[in-house]
Amino acid sequence: MIQLDGVSLNYKNDVSLLDNVDLYIPQGSFCWLTGPSGVGKSTFLRMLHLEKQPSTGLLTVLDTPTNQARRSTLCRLKQRIGIVYQDFKLIPNLTVFDNIALPLRLQNTDEDTVQRWTNRILGWMGLEHKQHIYPKTLSGGEQQRVAIARAVIHRPDLLLADEPTNALDEHQVKRLMDLFYDLNDLGCTIIMATHNDSLIRQFPAPRLKLENRQLWTSDAV
Ligand SMILES: Nc1ncnc2c1ncn2[C@@H]1O[C@H](COP(=O)(O)OP(=O)(O)OP(=O)(O)O)[C@@H](O)[C@H]1O
């Protein structure tokens, strides 16, 4: 589960994104994260990915209180989270294969398994023929698929996805959602930020709305 107790989130330049928010998200949830542009959705996801600490309040991620946690605990916890960044953040000097394999290698997974799982997801994503090239020569949609593959390859317990369908065509969006549903069926909590109302209508799920520095929850519509 994820829990926020009285969490405020600011940038040092006085940008305030959350103000004293309480929130509980049970393990295995699937929800959309919505809200106007610039309201703080990406920053909220980065906080859940332990890249940014709350300014005040208590943050619990995957049942682990993070505020006083040791560095080693946070490192292990982070390995159980997958994230798709809005701007992909692929590593430019690693090939497509090595970008996707990275979370497994960070977990010291044996190389046979790394090869098998990475080849399987490369095939599933239709990226086998691109596996030896570097990200900068990929199209936007290909980069997004690499970013998604990297986020899910280690079967995370929490998947954070920041507008993960923007660069995909309709067929790929459907396949991606099927993949996310499969992961969710395995118990993975999924939070997906989007501005795309028709996507939400097509794939109904409860909504977390970030507005006026508060997070409001609502049922699927
Ligand atoms: N590193 C930073 N330092 C200071 N302010 C920042 C930083 N990163 C983002 N911001 C500010 O924080 C606010 C929230 O940004 P964020 O990217 O989280 O919003 P968002 O809701 O994801 O936006 P969008 O829907 O347009 O992607 C914005 O006003 C942005 O300018």
The ligand as an SDF file (V2000), in Angstrom:
LIG
                    3D

 31 33  0  0  0  0  0  0  0  0999 V2000
   13.1450   20.9340  -10.4200 N   0  0  0  0  0  0  0  0  0  0  0  0
   12.2000   21.8510  -10.2320 C   0  0  0  0  0  0  0  0  0  0  0  0
   12.4430   22.9660   -9.5010 N   0  0  0  0  0  0  0  0  0  0  0  0
   11.4820   23.8700   -9.2790 C   0  0  0  0  0  0  0  0  0  0  0  0
   10.2250   23.8010   -9.7540 N   0  0  0  0  0  0  0  0  0  0  0  0
    9.9180   22.7160  -10.5010 C   0  0  0  0  0  0  0  0  0  0  0  0
   10.8910   21.7040  -10.7820 C   0  0  0  0  0  0  0  0  0  0  0  0
   10.3010   20.7410  -11.5400 N   0  0  0  0  0  0  0  0  0  0  0  0
    9.0300   21.1660  -11.7230 C   0  0  0  0  0  0  0  0  0  0  0  0
    8.8150   22.3270  -11.1230 N   0  0  0  0  0  0  0  0  0  0  0  0
    7.5520   23.0800  -11.0800 C   0  0  0  0  0  0  0  0  0  0  0  0
    6.6150   22.3150  -10.3460 O   0  0  0  0  0  0  0  0  0  0  0  0
    5.3250   22.4300  -10.9290 C   0  0  0  0  0  0  0  0  0  0  0  0
    4.7610   21.0510  -11.1990 C   0  0  0  0  0  0  0  0  0  0  0  0
    5.4860   20.4180  -12.2470 O   0  0  0  0  0  0  0  0  0  0  0  0
    5.1240   18.9410  -12.7250 P   0  0  0  0  0  0  0  0  0  0  0  0
    5.9730   18.6280  -13.9100 O   0  0  0  0  0  0  0  0  0  0  0  0
    5.1940   18.0300  -11.5520 O   0  0  0  0  0  0  0  0  0  0  0  0
    3.5890   19.1530  -13.1490 O   0  0  0  0  0  0  0  0  0  0  0  0
    2.6260   18.1910  -14.0210 P   0  0  0  0  0  0  0  0  0  0  0  0
    1.2920   18.2400  -13.3550 O   0  0  0  0  0  0  0  0  0  0  0  0
    3.2400   16.8650  -14.1950 O   0  0  0  0  0  0  0  0  0  0  0  0
    2.5980   18.9750  -15.3920 O   0  0  0  0  0  0  0  0  0  0  0  0
    2.2070   18.4280  -16.8780 P   0  0  0  0  0  0  0  0  0  0  0  0
    0.7960   17.9100  -16.8000 O   0  0  0  0  0  0  0  0  0  0  0  0
    2.3020   19.6730  -17.7120 O   0  0  0  0  0  0  0  0  0  0  0  0
    3.2140   17.3870  -17.2390 O   0  0  0  0  0  0  0  0  0  0  0  0
    5.4800   23.2870  -12.1780 C   0  0  0  0  0  0  0  0  0  0  0  0
    5.0970   24.5970  -11.8480 O   0  0  0  0  0  0  0  0  0  0  0  0
    6.9540   23.2250  -12.4820 C   0  0  0  0  0  0  0  0  0  0  0  0
    7.4010   24.4150  -13.0750 O   0  0  0  0  0  0  0  0  0  0  0  0
  1  2  1  0
  2  3  1  0
  2  7  2  0
  3  4  2  0
  4  5  1  0
  5  6  2  0
  6  7  1  0
  6 10  1  0
  7  8  1  0
  8  9  2  0
  9 10  1  0
 10 11  1  0
 11 12  1  0
 11 30  1  0
 12 13  1  0
 13 14  1  0
 13 28  1  0
 14 15  1  0
 15 16  1  0
 16 17  2  0
 16 18  1  0
 16 19  1  0
 19 20  1  0
 20 21  2  0
 20 22  1  0
 20 23  1  0
 23 24  1  0
 24 25  2  0
 24 26  1  0
 24 27  1  0
 28 29  1  0
 28 30  1  0
 30 31  1  0
M  END
$$$$
